[in-house]
Amino acid sequence: MNIAISPELLRQAAEETADPVAVVEAALGNLGTDAGAMYEDAVIAALKVIRQKDEAAYARLVARATGCKTRLDKLTAPERDSHQDNNNDLILQVAQTACQYHHDADGRGVAIIETEGRREVHIVDVNTD
């Protein structure tokens, strides 16, 4: 039984089953002749997997990619929690649109929020720790 498999499908299947460390090691081997070797999609995907599973192994591999560390760190950064981002955005939106900012008699910052027919006054404490 002959089944025709496209080269693209074959490449994708090979990448999905490949050892991520082997993919990165191959790219490191090509780095001398191919400056973009570490930025190939398959390499970035492999580095993401490695970073998620073992930060120390990720650090060791990336340290060998001279001059690439900062960019690779950005490209492989873990996804941020979108729920937390949405909450932070909501808090900032309320702070920017619904608050008035003043100082009390002691010079402390206060935020005044008008809600449901009443005025709430909150001390703004900037903790720099």
C-alpha positions as CSV (number, residue, x, y, z in Angstrom):
1,M,0.0,0.0,0.0
2,N,1.6,3.3,-1.1
3,I,0.5,6.5,0.6
4,A,1.7,9.8,-0.8
5,I,2.9,12.1,2.0
6,S,3.8,15.6,1.3
7,P,7.3,16.8,2.2
8,E,5.8,19.5,4.4
9,L,3.7,17.0,6.3
10,L,6.7,14.7,6.7
11,R,8.9,17.6,8.0
12,Q,6.1,18.6,10.5
13,A,5.8,15.0,11.8
14,A,9.5,14.7,12.2
15,E,9.7,18.0,14.1
16,E,6.9,17.0,16.4
17,T,8.5,13.7,17.3
18,A,12.1,14.9,17.4
19,D,14.0,15.2,20.6
20,P,14.0,18.9,21.3
21,V,17.6,18.8,22.6
22,A,18.7,17.2,19.4
23,V,17.0,19.9,17.4
24,V,18.8,22.6,19.4
25,E,22.1,20.8,19.2
26,A,21.9,20.6,15.5
27,A,21.2,24.3,15.3
28,L,24.1,25.0,17.6
29,G,26.3,23.0,15.2
30,N,25.1,25.1,12.3
31,L,25.5,28.4,14.0
32,G,29.0,29.0,12.7
33,T,27.8,28.9,9.1
34,D,24.2,30.0,9.6
35,A,23.6,33.0,11.8
36,G,19.9,32.4,11.7
37,A,20.0,28.7,12.8
38,M,18.9,29.4,16.3
39,Y,15.9,31.4,15.1
40,E,14.3,28.7,13.0
41,D,10.7,27.9,14.0
42,A,11.6,24.3,14.9
43,V,14.5,25.5,17.1
44,I,12.3,28.1,18.9
45,A,9.6,25.5,19.5
46,A,12.2,23.0,20.9
47,L,13.7,25.7,23.2
48,K,10.2,26.5,24.5
49,V,9.6,22.8,25.4
50,I,13.1,22.6,27.0
51,R,12.6,25.8,29.0
52,Q,9.2,24.7,30.2
53,K,10.5,21.3,31.4
54,D,14.0,22.2,32.6
55,E,15.1,25.8,33.0
56,A,18.7,24.7,33.8
57,A,19.0,22.7,30.6
58,Y,17.6,25.6,28.7
59,A,20.2,28.0,30.3
60,R,23.0,25.7,29.4
61,L,22.0,25.3,25.8
62,V,21.3,29.0,25.2
63,A,24.6,30.0,26.8
64,R,26.3,28.1,24.0
65,A,24.5,30.3,21.4
66,T,26.9,33.2,21.7
67,G,25.1,36.5,21.1
68,C,21.6,35.0,20.9
69,K,20.6,34.7,24.6
70,T,18.5,37.9,25.0
71,R,16.5,37.4,21.9
72,L,16.0,33.7,22.5
73,D,14.8,34.5,26.1
74,K,12.2,36.8,24.6
75,L,11.1,34.4,21.9
76,T,10.8,31.5,24.3
77,A,9.3,33.4,27.3
78,P,6.4,31.6,28.9
79,E,2.9,32.8,28.0
80,R,1.6,35.2,30.5
81,D,-1.6,34.5,32.4
82,S,-4.2,36.3,30.3
83,H,-6.7,36.2,33.1
84,Q,-4.2,38.1,35.4
85,D,-3.5,40.5,32.5
86,N,-7.2,41.2,32.1
87,N,-7.6,41.9,35.8
88,N,-4.6,44.2,35.8
89,D,-6.0,46.1,32.8
90,L,-9.3,46.5,34.5
91,I,-7.7,47.9,37.6
92,L,-5.7,50.3,35.6
93,Q,-8.7,51.4,33.6
94,V,-10.7,52.1,36.8
95,A,-7.8,54.0,38.2
96,Q,-7.4,56.1,35.1
97,T,-11.1,56.9,34.5
98,A,-13.0,56.7,37.8
99,C,-10.5,58.1,40.3
100,Q,-9.5,61.6,41.3
101,Y,-6.1,62.0,42.9
102,H,-5.4,64.5,45.7
103,H,-3.3,64.9,48.9
104,D,-4.6,64.9,52.4
105,A,-3.5,67.4,55.1
106,D,-0.5,65.2,55.9
107,G,0.6,65.2,52.3
108,R,-0.3,61.5,51.7
109,G,-1.7,60.7,48.3
110,V,-5.4,59.8,48.2
111,A,-7.7,58.4,45.5
112,I,-11.3,59.5,45.5
113,I,-13.9,57.3,43.8
114,E,-17.5,58.2,43.4
115,T,-19.7,55.1,43.4
116,E,-23.4,54.5,44.0
117,G,-24.0,58.0,45.3
118,R,-21.2,58.0,47.8
119,R,-17.6,59.1,47.8
120,E,-14.8,56.6,48.8
121,V,-11.4,58.0,49.8
122,H,-8.5,55.6,49.7
123,I,-4.9,56.2,50.8
124,V,-2.5,55.6,48.0
125,D,0.4,53.7,49.5
126,V,3.4,53.4,47.2
127,N,5.4,50.5,48.4
128,T,8.9,50.5,46.8
129,D,10.0,47.2,48.3
